[in-house]
């Protein structure tokens, strides 16, 4: 794993009084360290509709080492802090589910990208 990330919980939100923009606030990181982004090759992107807006959902996994990731779980937010692909730095994801198992070589979490 050559990329790095920081994983935190959303603890609330703040609103800029001038612009009205709402920004999440975060707690201390529960994990900072190595990671890897991986698109799921066995699944194809879906194109759900919401009202009159159609968007694409690409199945993505975040791989983490087993050691030191016990507090990582569903609902936490992941920020890519370093990557061999500079385009990945700054991307933000929400963990949808984890993959804890016996004899695991990595923690593989289903994630969805947070944009906008």
Secondary structure, 3 states (H helix, E strand, C coil): CCEEEEEECEEEEEECCCCCCEEEEECCCCEEEEEEEEECCCCCCECCEECCEECCECCEEEEECCCCCCCCCCCCEEEEEECCCHHHCCCEEEEEECCCCCCCCCEEEEEEECCC
